[in-house]
Amino acid sequence: MQKIWNLYHKYEEIINYIIVGGLTTLVNLVVKYVLLFTVLKADNAFELQVAIIISWIAAVSFAYVTNRIFVFKSKNKNIFKEVVSFFGARVATLLMEMFIMWFFITLLK
């Protein structure tokens, strides 16, 4: 057991990053599908994009908080600048997801 604990501490940041990344993906999918199966419709192009945007905001917010606390253990006092940088770096993922979902679901059905 001590050997496993030592390995964890050696690779703690990488292991925590993988765990948080998996949980972030889960948050994204759960929020998106809850929205699409309750209040929004996937066959409506606008509502699909709304679900994507809301789920992306939820997932990136979750990722920011958990990465700040558990992965990088940030002590940065300028949280606003850190949040803007974190979200800004992930805008490309939002745009890619919006395009891919539009292309495959709206355009190709």
trRosetta pair geometry for C-beta under 8 A, 3 or more apart (Angstrom, degrees):
i j d omega theta_ij theta_ji phi_ij phi_ji
1 4 5.8 -52 -155 34 38 111
1 5 6.4 38 149 -18 68 107
2 5 5.5 -54 -148 38 35 114
2 6 6.3 38 153 -21 67 105
3 6 5.8 -52 -148 35 30 112
3 7 6.5 31 152 -18 63 105
4 7 5.7 -54 -150 37 32 112
4 8 6.4 37 150 -23 65 103
5 8 5.6 -49 -149 32 31 115
5 9 6.6 28 154 -15 63 105
6 9 5.8 -55 -149 38 32 108
6 10 6.3 36 151 -24 65 106
7 10 5.5 -53 -147 33 32 115
7 11 6.4 -11 166 19 67 106
8 11 6.8 -83 -146 58 23 78
8 12 5.9 58 154 -86 66 76
8 15 6.2 -59 -143 28 71 166
9 12 5.4 -1 -138 -46 31 115
11 14 4.7 -52 -179 48 90 115
11 15 5.3 94 117 -27 93 100
12 15 5.9 -61 -142 40 25 108
12 16 6.0 20 164 -14 65 112
13 16 6.0 -58 -142 41 25 108
13 17 6.1 30 156 -24 62 109
13 71 6.0 81 -151 -171 70 72
13 72 7.3 61 -138 -87 109 50
14 17 5.6 -55 -147 34 28 114
14 18 6.5 27 155 -18 63 104
15 18 5.9 -56 -152 35 30 110
15 19 6.4 28 152 -16 65 107
16 19 5.6 -54 -146 39 34 112
16 20 6.0 30 157 -16 68 108
16 70 5.1 -157 -170 140 129 97
16 71 4.6 -178 114 -99 115 70
17 20 5.9 -55 -142 41 27 108
17 21 6.1 32 155 -23 62 109
17 67 7.4 47 -115 -119 73 93
17 71 5.0 86 -77 -135 71 130
18 21 5.6 -54 -146 36 28 114
18 22 6.5 29 155 -18 62 104
19 22 5.9 -56 -153 35 29 110
19 23 6.4 24 153 -13 64 108
20 23 5.7 -56 -145 42 33 110
20 24 6.1 40 152 -26 66 105
20 63 6.6 109 156 -133 105 68
20 66 4.6 173 -135 123 116 124
20 67 5.8 140 145 -72 159 71
20 70 6.3 163 -68 78 126 123
20 71 5.7 -77 5 -49 152 123
21 24 5.5 -51 -145 33 30 115
21 25 6.6 33 154 -19 62 102
21 63 7.7 45 -100 -122 49 110
22 25 5.7 -52 -153 33 32 112
22 26 6.5 34 149 -19 64 105
23 26 5.3 -51 -149 36 36 117
23 27 6.4 42 150 -23 67 100
23 62 7.2 -126 125 147 98 127
23 66 6.9 -111 83 164 133 178
24 27 5.6 -47 -149 32 33 113
24 28 6.5 36 151 -20 63 104
24 59 5.1 89 -177 -171 80 92
24 60 7.8 61 -159 -82 118 32
24 62 5.7 170 -113 95 74 110
24 63 4.3 39 -111 -77 136 101
24 66 7.4 -149 -64 50 96 136
25 28 5.6 -53 -151 34 32 114
25 29 6.4 25 155 -14 66 108
25 59 7.4 53 -88 -144 21 131
26 29 6.0 -58 -145 40 29 106
26 30 6.0 26 160 -18 67 111
27 30 6.0 -58 -141 39 25 107
27 31 6.1 20 164 -14 64 111
27 55 7.8 160 130 -167 69 79
27 58 5.8 -147 156 128 108 100
27 59 4.7 155 94 -103 107 72
27 62 4.7 141 -37 29 179 165
28 31 6.4 -63 -148 39 21 105
28 32 6.2 17 159 -16 61 115
28 55 5.0 86 -158 158 60 104
28 56 6.8 35 -128 -89 105 43
28 58 7.1 162 -95 80 49 95
28 59 3.7 10 -70 -72 88 146
29 32 5.8 -60 -144 40 27 110
29 33 6.0 13 165 -8 66 112
29 55 7.6 85 -58 -168 13 137
30 33 6.3 -63 -141 44 24 100
30 34 6.0 25 160 -20 63 110
31 34 5.9 -56 -143 37 26 111
31 35 6.4 25 157 -16 62 108
31 54 6.5 -141 153 120 119 91
31 55 4.1 162 92 -115 109 81
31 58 4.6 135 -71 61 169 155
31 59 7.1 -140 27 -44 134 86
32 35 6.0 -62 -155 38 27 109
32 36 6.1 14 156 -11 66 114
32 51 5.2 91 -146 157 70 103
32 52 6.7 34 -119 -93 115 45
32 54 7.8 152 -91 78 59 88
32 55 3.8 -8 -61 -69 84 161
33 36 5.5 -56 -135 44 35 107
33 37 5.8 18 167 -6 70 113
34 37 6.4 -66 -137 47 22 97
34 38 5.9 -4 169 1 62 123
35 38 6.5 -77 -136 47 19 94
35 39 6.0 -55 -155 53 61 92
35 40 4.8 12 155 24 89 119
35 50 7.7 -144 165 109 141 89
35 51 4.3 172 102 -124 134 99
35 54 6.2 122 -75 75 159 137
35 55 6.9 -126 12 -53 135 101
36 40 5.4 -51 -99 83 45 95
36 41 7.1 80 -154 -137 68 14
36 42 4.8 41 -158 -57 121 96
36 47 7.9 126 -113 136 70 103
36 48 7.3 40 -107 -112 112 66
36 51 5.2 49 -60 -135 88 165
40 44 7.3 -124 -178 58 78 116
40 47 4.0 174 -163 176 98 109
40 48 7.3 159 151 -69 121 35
40 50 6.1 -158 -118 78 146 114
40 51 4.9 -166 85 -59 156 112
41 44 4.4 75 79 6 104 106
41 47 5.1 63 49 83 65 152
41 48 7.7 -56 101 -53 51 77
42 47 7.5 -103 -73 99 19 104
42 48 5.3 70 -146 -94 50 103
42 51 7.6 -49 -92 30 69 156
42 105 6.4 -89 169 -175 98 141
43 48 7.8 135 4 -50 8 117
43 105 8.0 -131 -102 166 44 102
44 47 4.0 50 86 21 115 114
44 48 6.4 174 83 -18 57 84
45 48 5.7 -55 -148 33 28 115
45 49 6.6 25 156 -16 63 105
45 102 6.7 56 -151 -127 102 85
45 106 4.4 62 -105 -119 103 135
46 49 5.9 -58 -154 36 31 108
46 50 6.5 34 149 -21 66 105
47 50 5.4 -48 -147 33 37 116
47 51 6.4 40 153 -20 65 102
48 51 5.8 -54 -152 34 31 112
48 52 6.5 33 150 -20 64 105
48 101 6.1 -165 156 145 119 124
48 102 7.6 150 102 -84 129 62
48 105 6.3 -173 -151 101 160 142
48 106 6.7 -160 52 -58 153 107
49 52 5.5 -50 -148 34 35 115
49 53 6.3 35 154 -19 66 104
49 98 5.9 49 -131 -140 91 101
49 101 7.6 164 -86 91 60 125
49 102 7.1 25 -76 -72 103 102
50 53 5.9 -56 -148 37 30 109
50 54 6.3 26 156 -15 66 108
51 54 6.0 -56 -143 40 29 108
51 55 6.1 23 160 -14 65 111
52 55 6.1 -61 -144 41 25 106
52 56 6.1 27 156 -22 63 110
52 94 7.4 126 145 -157 101 75
52 97 5.6 176 -163 124 121 112
52 98 5.5 146 119 -90 152 73
52 101 5.9 -163 -79 34 140 159
53 56 5.7 -55 -146 35 28 113
53 57 6.5 29 155 -19 63 104
53 94 7.1 56 -112 -159 63 118
53 98 7.6 34 -62 -85 80 116
54 57 5.8 -54 -150 34 31 111
54 58 6.4 29 153 -16 64 107
55 58 5.6 -53 -147 38 34 112
55 59 6.1 31 156 -18 67 109
56 59 5.8 -58 -143 40 28 108
56 60 6.0 20 162 -12 66 111
56 90 8.0 173 -177 137 103 114
56 93 7.3 166 -139 106 116 96
56 94 4.7 81 -167 -106 161 98
56 97 6.7 173 -79 58 122 148
57 60 6.2 -58 -139 42 24 103
57 61 6.1 27 159 -20 62 111
58 61 5.9 -59 -148 37 25 111
58 62 6.3 25 155 -18 62 109
59 62 5.7 -55 -148 38 30 112
59 63 6.1 31 153 -20 65 108
60 63 5.3 -50 -142 38 34 115
60 64 6.3 41 155 -25 65 100
60 86 7.3 150 177 135 100 97
60 87 5.9 89 151 -113 139 76
60 90 5.3 170 -118 94 126 155
61 64 5.8 -49 -149 30 29 112
61 65 6.6 22 157 -12 63 106
62 65 6.2 -61 -151 39 28 105
62 66 6.1 12 161 -6 67 115
63 66 6.2 -64 -138 47 25 101
63 67 5.7 22 166 -16 66 115
63 86 7.8 -178 104 172 99 120
63 90 7.8 118 77 -78 147 161
64 67 6.2 -61 -141 41 20 106
64 68 6.1 22 160 -21 61 112
64 83 6.3 49 -162 -122 151 74
64 86 4.9 102 -109 132 105 155
64 87 7.3 -21 -68 -56 135 78
65 68 5.9 -58 -148 35 25 112
65 69 6.3 6 162 -5 63 113
66 69 6.1 -62 -140 45 29 101
66 70 5.4 -22 -178 25 70 117
66 71 7.1 61 132 -11 71 101
67 70 7.1 -67 -110 56 17 77
67 71 4.4 -34 -145 37 60 127
67 72 5.8 31 161 5 79 104
67 86 7.7 166 69 -136 137 133
68 71 7.7 33 -5 46 14 85
68 72 6.4 -39 -121 59 30 103
68 73 7.9 93 162 -98 43 11
68 74 4.6 -61 -151 30 76 120
68 82 7.4 87 -104 145 120 138
69 73 7.1 24 -177 -101 25 50
69 74 8.0 -56 -59 31 31 83
70 73 7.5 -7 -163 -64 5 72
74 82 6.7 119 169 -149 156 154
76 79 6.8 138 105 -78 94 51
76 81 7.8 -112 161 72 130 100
76 82 5.1 126 98 -63 146 138
78 81 4.3 7 139 26 116 117
78 82 6.2 136 100 -20 72 91
79 82 5.4 -61 -147 42 35 115
79 83 6.0 38 155 -23 71 105
80 83 5.9 -54 -146 34 28 109
80 84 6.4 25 156 -16 63 107
81 84 5.9 -55 -146 38 30 110
81 85 6.3 30 155 -17 64 109
82 85 5.8 -56 -147 38 28 111
82 86 6.2 29 155 -21 64 109
83 86 5.7 -56 -145 37 29 112
83 87 6.2 20 161 -10 66 108
84 87 6.2 -57 -142 43 26 103
84 88 5.8 29 158 -23 63 115
85 88 5.7 -57 -139 39 25 114
85 89 6.3 27 161 -23 62 107
86 89 6.1 -58 -153 31 24 109
86 90 6.9 3 155 -4 58 113
87 90 6.0 -75 -155 45 33 103
87 91 6.9 59 150 -53 68 85
88 91 5.9 -24 -155 -14 37 115
89 92 7.9 -46 166 15 40 101
90 93 5.0 -36 -172 26 75 117
90 94 6.8 79 135 -20 79 94
91 94 5.5 -51 -157 33 43 114
91 95 6.4 40 150 -16 72 105
92 95 5.7 -55 -147 40 34 110
92 96 6.2 35 155 -20 67 106
93 96 5.7 -52 -144 38 31 112
93 97 6.3 30 157 -18 64 107
94 97 6.0 -58 -148 38 28 107
94 98 6.2 27 156 -19 64 109
95 98 5.7 -54 -145 37 30 112
95 99 6.3 27 157 -16 64 108
96 99 5.9 -59 -149 39 29 108
96 100 6.1 25 158 -17 67 110
97 100 5.8 -55 -139 39 29 109
97 101 6.0 23 163 -14 66 110
98 101 6.2 -59 -143 41 24 105
98 102 6.2 24 157 -18 62 111
99 102 5.7 -58 -146 39 28 111
99 103 6.0 26 158 -21 66 110
100 103 5.8 -56 -144 36 27 111
100 104 6.2 3 167 1 65 112
101 104 6.5 -63 -134 49 25 94
101 105 5.3 -12 -179 16 66 122
101 106 7.4 62 133 -8 66 96
102 105 7.0 -63 -113 53 13 85
102 106 4.8 -30 -157 32 56 126
102 107 6.4 55 145 -17 68 101
103 106 7.4 19 -25 51 9 85
103 107 5.1 -32 -149 34 38 130
103 108 6.6 27 152 -5 60 107
104 107 7.3 16 -28 52 11 89
104 108 5.4 -38 -144 46 37 121
105 108 7.4 10 -30 57 10 79
105 109 7.3 31 -174 -127 36 20
106 109 7.8 -11 172 -72 12 49
